[in-house]
Amino acid sequence: MKIIIYVYSALFLAVLSYVVLDNMPEPPKENLSSRIKVALRNTGNTLLLQNKDSTSLVMPIIALKPNHFELTFQSELPIIPDSLVASVEKNFYALNLPKDYLVEVVECNTKQVSYSYARFNDEEQNIVHCMARKLPQNCYTINVQFPNISAPQESNMGTSLYALLLVGSIGIGLLFWAKQKETSPSYDPEAYSTIGNYFFYKDQNRLVRDGASIKLTSKEAELIKIFSDHLNQVVTRDMLLNEVWESKGVFVSRSLDTFISKIRKKFQDDDRVNLINVHGVGYKLEISKKSRS
């Protein structure tokens, strides 16, 4: 009951803060647009210098939309994805630009995307691949989109006050619901699978061992669910990528290796559990009958 009250209080304060901030004057959008253009010009200049080209020009940055910018060059050049990613990240960080953005390298003539990647503040959504594959010398434009930048909207005090009243009504409903649920269990204690000495609760994104709870990210939980359904069996890399990422329209490469490493650490206190790399095929979550020590 106390938890519900705390959650509702936090929600009410959040909405109250929103009402106050929503009716404060917004900083000019032009400042952000100017910083983006400076960062992209610096990026273009870096790419030319890395190509030992100190004479060609970086053409004026074009704002195709409030959240879409285009970088073009006077001359053809090769593009090294690794250098592009590093230069964009360095210049965007230096000018305090939004951390969520999409980058596309487009051939001038065919308008085909030769390379693309995405950066997000949420690590699990990052999509950066094929960084070692150099693009041949050609005419390219570099398009950058900021998905969370939108055109400024007028604040509406009436709508904000309505939101406060709505949250108040929700709070009353939450308190009533909490009273009804006070004696009910918060989760199904049987909804888990056993992995060695661990209890895996997929719906709660957590592992439990000796009463200690280990929090999992949603992607870690999805991967462990697949492994728990195929204990002591080889699960192909393609299957993991498709089930956890590609089936949701997201394409990754090295992200899988990062999550495998994190999952190994989650199971490190039970030497009966071993997440094995099957070279060239995938992985196997092996449960030994006896301790390896």
MIDODREN-399132 format. One record per residue (C-alpha): y, z, x. Coordinates in steps of 0.25 Angstrom, whole numbers, plus 5000, padded with zeros to 4 digits. Layout:
<pts>
<<Y,Z,X>>
...
</pts>
This chain:
<pts>
<<5000,5000,5000>>
<<5010,5004,5011>>
<<5007,4990,5018>>
<<5010,4983,5006>>
<<5024,4990,5005>>
<<5027,4987,5020>>
<<5023,4973,5018>>
<<5032,4972,5005>>
<<5044,4979,5012>>
<<5043,4969,5024>>
<<5043,4957,5015>>
<<5055,4963,5007>>
<<5063,4965,5020>>
<<5059,4951,5025>>
<<5064,4944,5012>>
<<5077,4953,5012>>
<<5079,4948,5027>>
<<5077,4934,5022>>
<<5087,4935,5011>>
<<5097,4941,5021>>
<<5094,4930,5032>>
<<5094,4919,5022>>
<<5108,4921,5018>>
<<5113,4922,5032>>
<<5120,4910,5038>>
<<5110,4901,5045>>
<<5113,4897,5060>>
<<5116,4882,5061>>
<<5104,4873,5062>>
<<5112,4864,5071>>
<<5110,4874,5082>>
<<5095,4873,5081>>
<<5095,4858,5081>>
<<5104,4857,5093>>
<<5095,4867,5101>>
<<5083,4858,5097>>
<<5090,4846,5102>>
<<5093,4852,5115>>
<<5079,4857,5117>>
<<5073,4843,5114>>
<<5083,4836,5124>>
<<5079,4846,5135>>
<<5065,4843,5131>>
<<5067,4828,5133>>
<<5074,4830,5146>>
<<5063,4838,5151>>
<<5053,4828,5148>>
<<5061,4817,5154>>
<<5063,4825,5167>>
<<5048,4828,5168>>
<<5046,4813,5167>>
<<5056,4812,5179>>
<<5066,4805,5170>>
<<5080,4810,5173>>
<<5088,4798,5167>>
<<5082,4795,5153>>
<<5089,4802,5142>>
<<5084,4811,5131>>
<<5090,4805,5118>>
<<5097,4813,5108>>
<<5088,4822,5100>>
<<5087,4818,5085>>
<<5086,4828,5074>>
<<5077,4820,5064>>
<<5077,4832,5054>>
<<5082,4846,5055>>
<<5068,4850,5061>>
<<5065,4837,5068>>
<<5070,4832,5081>>
<<5068,4820,5090>>
<<5068,4819,5105>>
<<5069,4804,5111>>
<<5070,4799,5125>>
<<5078,4787,5131>>
<<5066,4783,5139>>
<<5051,4783,5138>>
<<5043,4795,5145>>
<<5029,4801,5145>>
<<5027,4814,5137>>
<<5019,4825,5143>>
<<5015,4834,5131>>
<<5014,4847,5140>>
<<5029,4845,5145>>
<<5034,4841,5131>>
<<5028,4854,5125>>
<<5033,4863,5137>>
<<5047,4857,5137>>
<<5049,4858,5121>>
<<5044,4872,5121>>
<<5053,4876,5133>>
<<5066,4870,5127>>
<<5063,4874,5113>>
<<5061,4889,5118>>
<<5074,4888,5126>>
<<5082,4884,5114>>
<<5075,4894,5105>>
<<5070,4883,5095>>
<<5060,4885,5084>>
<<5046,4887,5089>>
<<5039,4879,5079>>
<<5040,4864,5082>>
<<5032,4851,5082>>
<<5034,4840,5093>>
<<5030,4826,5092>>
<<5030,4815,5103>>
<<5032,4801,5096>>
<<5031,4787,5102>>
<<5044,4780,5100>>
<<5038,4767,5096>>
<<5025,4770,5088>>
<<5031,4783,5082>>
<<5017,4790,5085>>
<<5016,4804,5089>>
<<5011,4804,5104>>
<<5011,4820,5105>>
<<5014,4831,5096>>
<<5013,4847,5096>>
<<5018,4859,5088>>
<<5023,4872,5092>>
<<5024,4884,5083>>
<<5028,4898,5084>>
<<5014,4902,5079>>
<<5004,4899,5090>>
<<4993,4895,5081>>
<<5000,4883,5076>>
<<5004,4877,5090>>
<<4999,4863,5092>>
<<5000,4858,5106>>
<<4990,4848,5111>>
<<4987,4837,5122>>
<<4998,4843,5131>>
<<4992,4836,5143>>
<<4992,4822,5137>>
<<5004,4814,5143>>
<<5010,4804,5134>>
<<5013,4791,5141>>
<<5027,4786,5144>>
<<5033,4781,5131>>
<<5045,4782,5121>>
<<5043,4795,5114>>
<<5051,4804,5104>>
<<5049,4819,5103>>
<<5050,4824,5089>>
<<5051,4839,5087>>
<<5050,4846,5073>>
<<5053,4860,5070>>
<<5045,4863,5057>>
<<5053,4876,5054>>
<<5067,4870,5054>>
<<5072,4866,5041>>
<<5086,4862,5035>>
<<5095,4874,5032>>
<<5094,4879,5018>>
<<5104,4886,5010>>
<<5101,4901,5008>>
<<5100,4906,4994>>
<<5103,4921,4991>>
<<5098,4920,4977>>
<<5084,4915,4982>>
<<5084,4926,4992>>
<<5087,4936,4982>>
<<5076,4931,4973>>
<<5066,4932,4985>>
<<5070,4946,4986>>
<<5066,4949,4972>>
<<5053,4941,4973>>
<<5049,4949,4985>>
<<5052,4962,4978>>
<<5043,4957,4966>>
<<5032,4953,4976>>
<<5034,4967,4982>>
<<5031,4974,4969>>
<<5019,4965,4967>>
<<5014,4969,4981>>
<<5015,4983,4978>>
<<5007,4982,4965>>
<<4997,4973,4972>>
<<4995,4984,4983>>
<<4993,4995,4973>>
<<4982,4986,4967>>
<<4975,4983,4981>>
<<4977,4997,4986>>
<<4962,5000,4985>>
<<4957,4986,4988>>
<<4952,4982,5002>>
<<4962,4973,5009>>
<<4950,4964,5014>>
<<4936,4961,5012>>
<<4928,4969,5023>>
<<4917,4959,5022>>
<<4925,4947,5025>>
<<4922,4947,5040>>
<<4912,4940,5050>>
<<4906,4947,5062>>
<<4908,4942,5076>>
<<4901,4951,5086>>
<<4907,4965,5084>>
<<4919,4959,5077>>
<<4922,4957,5062>>
<<4930,4945,5059>>
<<4939,4945,5047>>
<<4943,4930,5045>>
<<4952,4932,5033>>
<<4960,4943,5040>>
<<4960,4936,5054>>
<<4955,4948,5061>>
<<4943,4953,5069>>
<<4938,4967,5069>>
<<4930,4974,5080>>
<<4927,4989,5080>>
<<4938,4992,5069>>
<<4949,4984,5077>>
<<4955,4972,5071>>
<<4959,4960,5079>>
<<4969,4951,5072>>
<<4967,4936,5073>>
<<4976,4924,5071>>
<<4972,4915,5059>>
<<4967,4904,5069>>
<<4959,4914,5077>>
<<4952,4919,5064>>
<<4949,4904,5060>>
<<4942,4902,5073>>
<<4934,4915,5073>>
<<4930,4911,5059>>
<<4924,4898,5064>>
<<4917,4905,5075>>
<<4912,4916,5066>>
<<4906,4906,5057>>
<<4899,4899,5069>>
<<4895,4911,5078>>
<<4887,4907,5090>>
<<4889,4893,5087>>
<<4898,4882,5094>>
<<4910,4879,5086>>
<<4917,4866,5091>>
<<4931,4865,5095>>
<<4934,4854,5085>>
<<4929,4863,5074>>
<<4938,4874,5078>>
<<4950,4865,5079>>
<<4947,4859,5066>>
<<4944,4871,5058>>
<<4956,4880,5063>>
<<4967,4869,5066>>
<<4964,4855,5063>>
<<4959,4856,5049>>
<<4973,4863,5046>>
<<4980,4851,5052>>
<<4983,4858,5065>>
<<4979,4851,5079>>
<<4977,4860,5091>>
<<4970,4860,5104>>
<<4971,4871,5114>>
<<4975,4881,5103>>
<<4960,4883,5100>>
<<4957,4887,5114>>
<<4968,4898,5113>>
<<4962,4903,5100>>
<<4948,4904,5106>>
<<4954,4912,5118>>
<<4960,4922,5108>>
<<4948,4923,5100>>
<<4939,4926,5112>>
<<4949,4938,5115>>
<<4947,4943,5101>>
<<4932,4944,5104>>
<<4933,4949,5118>>
<<4929,4964,5114>>
<<4915,4959,5110>>
<<4907,4953,5121>>
<<4897,4948,5111>>
<<4907,4938,5106>>
<<4909,4926,5114>>
<<4918,4914,5111>>
<<4912,4903,5120>>
<<4918,4890,5124>>
<<4908,4879,5122>>
<<4914,4868,5132>>
<<4918,4855,5125>>
<<4913,4860,5111>>
<<4919,4872,5106>>
<<4917,4887,5105>>
<<4906,4897,5101>>
<<4908,4911,5096>>
<<4895,4918,5102>>
<<4890,4932,5098>>
<<4880,4938,5107>>
<<4870,4947,5102>>
<<4872,4956,5114>>
<<4884,4960,5122>>
<<4886,4951,5134>>
<<4889,4963,5143>>
</pts>
